[in-house]
Amino acid sequence: MLILDWMKENPVSVTPDMTLRQARRLFREHNIHRLPVVDEKSMVVGILCTTDLKRFAPTNATGVEILEALELLETTKVREAMVPNPVTISPHSTIEQAAQKMIDRHVACLPVTDAAGKLLGIMTGLDVFKALLDLSGSDQPGVEVGFFLPYKPGTLREVLGKLRNSGMRIISVLSSVRGADMRKVKIRFHGDDEESQNKALEQFRDHPGLRYWARGDEFFLKEEKLENVQKAAQAAHAKEQQ
């Protein structure tokens, strides 16, 4: 999933010479919390967040202090409060790369720029969450089932084959490696009705790698310890290969 499919295009921005009072007005009018700062050529030079304004507008101030704070907002330029040279990302990067960059650099948003640094859009943590939820298919009705499977060819194909043979439609498959020889797998599928879904789940009742399944408010968790589930899945796979 690419950034260009999920970023907010043509975001509201400010210039370094605008006042903080002008920036605050934009925050309120557009109900946003971050403003890319661009120069006369639309090149990203900084980023301004609502939190950056707090030190210029104390929330508990009264009387003369409020007037002084307003005057400070009127006379202080964006360049004095912005974070210069912010972390950016290319529109051709992936959602996963954006999430990793946000975590590594401890930032909540990424201006999206072209190779020259010109502003094209903005990607926030909320946008990343929406994209990852879409990828997981969690917004669609169905059943989610989780396994621990040996990290070897054929183990995932066997599970998916059983679902397809049961007439289930696969919505999404997510897999991640756990250690050197196991992987976590989450499959979301949908059937024509609840009865057909129950039959599909029944065939996994004794599957050694089954960890859980969930559907709406229903939830089943294998009571065995996680380590035992992993060992059982490995042993069953080894036996099949003999």
C-alpha positions as CSV (number, residue, x, y, z in Angstrom):
1,M,0.0,0.0,0.0
2,L,1.5,3.2,-1.2
3,I,1.5,6.6,0.6
4,L,0.2,8.3,-2.6
5,D,-3.1,6.3,-2.1
6,W,-3.6,7.4,1.5
7,M,-2.0,10.8,2.0
8,K,-4.0,14.0,2.3
9,E,-3.2,15.9,-0.9
10,N,-2.8,19.7,-1.1
11,P,-2.7,20.2,2.7
12,V,-3.1,23.5,4.3
13,S,0.3,25.1,4.9
14,V,1.9,28.2,6.2
15,T,5.0,30.2,5.4
16,P,7.8,31.1,7.8
17,D,6.9,34.8,7.8
18,M,3.2,34.3,8.8
19,T,2.3,35.1,12.4
20,L,1.4,32.5,15.0
21,R,-2.0,34.1,15.3
22,Q,-2.6,33.5,11.5
23,A,-1.5,29.9,12.0
24,R,-3.8,29.4,15.0
25,R,-6.7,30.7,12.9
26,L,-5.9,28.0,10.3
27,F,-5.7,25.3,12.9
28,R,-9.2,26.2,14.1
29,E,-10.8,26.8,10.7
30,H,-9.7,23.5,9.3
31,N,-9.8,21.5,12.5
32,I,-6.2,20.3,12.1
33,H,-3.2,20.0,14.4
34,R,-0.2,20.2,12.1
35,L,0.8,22.6,9.4
36,P,3.7,22.1,7.0
37,V,5.8,25.2,6.6
38,V,6.8,26.0,3.0
39,D,8.9,28.6,1.3
40,E,7.9,30.6,-1.8
41,K,8.7,27.6,-4.0
42,S,6.5,25.3,-1.9
43,M,9.6,23.5,-0.5
44,V,9.1,22.1,3.0
45,V,11.2,23.9,5.5
46,G,9.5,23.0,8.7
47,I,6.4,21.8,10.5
48,L,4.2,23.6,13.1
49,C,1.9,21.8,15.6
50,T,-0.8,23.1,17.9
51,T,1.5,22.1,20.8
52,D,4.1,24.5,19.5
53,L,1.8,27.4,20.2
54,K,1.2,26.5,23.9
55,R,4.3,28.2,25.1
56,F,3.1,31.4,23.4
57,A,-0.5,31.2,24.6
58,P,-0.7,30.0,28.3
59,T,-4.1,28.4,28.9
60,N,-4.5,29.6,32.5
61,A,-3.7,33.3,31.8
62,T,-6.2,36.0,32.7
63,G,-6.6,39.7,32.3
64,V,-3.4,41.5,31.2
65,E,-1.6,38.1,30.6
66,I,-4.2,37.2,27.9
67,L,-3.6,40.5,26.1
68,E,0.1,40.0,26.3
69,A,-0.2,36.4,25.0
70,L,-2.4,37.6,22.1
71,E,0.2,40.3,21.3
72,L,2.9,37.7,21.3
73,L,1.0,35.5,18.9
74,E,0.5,38.6,16.7
75,T,4.2,39.5,16.6
76,T,5.9,36.1,16.7
77,K,6.6,34.5,13.3
78,V,6.1,30.9,12.4
79,R,9.8,30.4,11.8
80,E,10.4,31.1,15.6
81,A,8.1,28.2,16.7
82,M,8.3,25.6,13.9
83,V,10.4,22.5,13.9
84,P,12.9,23.0,11.1
85,N,13.9,20.4,8.6
86,P,11.1,17.9,9.5
87,V,11.2,14.2,8.6
88,T,9.5,13.7,5.3
89,I,8.5,10.8,3.1
90,S,8.1,10.0,-0.6
91,P,4.6,9.4,-2.1
92,H,6.0,6.1,-3.5
93,S,7.0,4.8,-0.1
94,T,4.8,2.2,1.6
95,I,2.4,2.6,4.6
96,E,4.7,0.2,6.5
97,Q,7.7,2.4,5.8
98,A,5.8,5.4,7.0
99,A,4.8,3.7,10.3
100,Q,8.4,2.6,10.8
101,K,9.7,6.0,10.2
102,M,7.2,7.6,12.6
103,I,8.3,5.1,15.3
104,D,12.0,5.5,14.7
105,R,12.0,9.3,14.5
106,H,9.3,9.8,17.2
107,V,7.0,11.9,15.0
108,A,3.2,11.9,14.6
109,C,3.1,13.1,10.9
110,L,5.2,13.1,7.8
111,P,5.0,15.8,5.1
112,V,4.9,14.0,1.7
113,T,7.4,15.6,-0.8
114,D,8.8,14.9,-4.2
115,A,12.5,14.3,-4.8
116,A,13.2,18.0,-4.7
117,G,11.4,18.5,-1.4
118,K,8.3,20.2,-2.7
119,L,5.1,19.6,-0.6
120,L,2.7,17.1,-2.2
121,G,0.6,16.0,0.8
122,I,0.8,15.0,4.5
123,M,0.5,11.6,6.2
124,T,-0.5,11.5,9.9
125,G,-0.5,8.6,12.3
126,L,-4.3,8.4,12.0
127,D,-3.9,8.0,8.2
128,V,-1.5,5.1,8.8
129,F,-4.0,3.4,11.2
130,K,-6.8,3.7,8.7
131,A,-4.6,2.2,5.9
132,L,-3.5,-0.7,8.1
133,L,-7.1,-1.4,9.2
134,D,-8.1,-1.4,5.6
135,L,-5.3,-3.8,4.8
136,S,-6.5,-6.2,7.6
137,G,-10.1,-6.2,6.3
138,S,-11.3,-5.6,9.8
139,D,-14.0,-3.2,8.5
140,Q,-15.7,-6.1,6.7
141,P,-18.0,-8.7,8.3
142,G,-16.5,-12.1,8.7
143,V,-14.4,-14.4,11.0
144,E,-10.8,-13.8,12.1
145,V,-8.7,-16.8,13.0
146,G,-5.2,-16.8,14.3
147,F,-2.5,-19.6,14.0
148,F,1.0,-20.3,14.9
149,L,2.5,-22.2,12.0
150,P,6.0,-23.6,11.3
151,Y,7.8,-21.2,9.0
152,K,8.1,-23.8,6.2
153,P,6.7,-24.1,2.7
154,G,3.1,-25.4,2.5
155,T,1.9,-24.8,6.1
156,L,-0.1,-21.7,5.2
157,R,-1.3,-23.2,1.9
158,E,-2.8,-26.1,3.8
159,V,-4.9,-23.8,6.0
160,L,-6.0,-21.6,3.2
161,G,-6.9,-24.6,1.1
162,K,-9.2,-25.9,3.8
163,L,-11.0,-22.6,3.9
164,R,-11.4,-22.4,0.2
165,N,-12.7,-26.0,0.0
166,S,-15.3,-25.0,2.6
167,G,-16.5,-22.3,0.3
168,M,-15.1,-19.5,2.3
169,R,-13.9,-16.2,0.7
170,I,-10.6,-15.0,1.9
171,I,-10.7,-11.3,2.9
172,S,-7.1,-10.9,4.1
173,V,-4.0,-12.8,5.2
174,L,-1.4,-11.3,7.5
175,S,1.8,-13.2,8.5
176,S,4.8,-12.3,10.5
177,V,7.9,-14.4,11.4
178,R,8.3,-15.2,15.1
179,G,11.8,-16.5,15.8
180,A,13.6,-18.6,13.3
181,D,11.1,-21.4,12.7
182,M,7.6,-20.1,13.5
183,R,5.2,-17.5,12.2
184,K,2.1,-15.8,13.4
185,V,-0.8,-15.9,10.8
186,K,-4.0,-14.0,10.9
187,I,-6.7,-14.9,8.4
188,R,-10.0,-13.1,7.9
189,F,-12.6,-14.9,5.8
190,H,-16.3,-14.7,5.0
191,G,-19.0,-17.3,4.2
192,D,-22.6,-17.2,2.9
193,D,-24.0,-17.6,6.4
194,E,-23.0,-18.3,10.0
195,E,-23.6,-22.0,9.6
196,S,-21.1,-22.3,6.8
197,Q,-18.6,-20.3,8.8
198,N,-19.1,-22.7,11.8
199,K,-18.4,-25.7,9.6
200,A,-15.2,-24.1,8.3
201,L,-14.1,-23.3,11.9
202,E,-14.9,-26.9,13.1
203,Q,-12.2,-28.4,10.9
204,F,-9.6,-26.4,12.8
205,R,-10.9,-27.4,16.3
206,D,-8.0,-29.9,16.7
207,H,-5.5,-28.0,14.6
208,P,-2.3,-27.9,16.7
209,G,-1.4,-24.4,15.6
210,L,-4.8,-22.8,16.3
211,R,-4.5,-19.9,18.7
212,Y,-7.9,-18.1,18.6
213,W,-10.9,-17.1,16.4
214,A,-13.2,-14.1,16.7
215,R,-16.5,-13.1,15.1
216,G,-18.4,-10.0,16.2
217,D,-18.7,-10.4,20.0
218,E,-17.8,-14.1,19.9
219,F,-14.3,-15.0,20.9
220,F,-12.5,-18.3,21.4
221,L,-8.9,-18.5,22.8
222,K,-7.0,-21.8,23.1
223,E,-6.4,-22.2,26.7
224,E,-3.0,-23.8,26.3
225,K,0.1,-21.8,26.9
226,L,1.5,-20.1,23.8
227,E,4.7,-22.1,24.0
228,N,2.7,-25.4,24.0
229,V,0.8,-24.2,20.9
230,Q,4.0,-23.6,19.1
231,K,5.5,-26.9,20.1
232,A,2.4,-28.8,19.0
233,A,2.3,-27.1,15.6
234,Q,6.0,-27.9,15.1
235,A,5.5,-31.6,16.1
236,A,2.5,-32.0,13.9
237,H,4.3,-30.6,10.9
238,A,7.3,-32.8,11.5
239,K,5.1,-35.9,11.7
240,E,3.4,-35.0,8.4
241,Q,6.8,-34.8,6.7
242,Q,7.8,-38.3,7.8
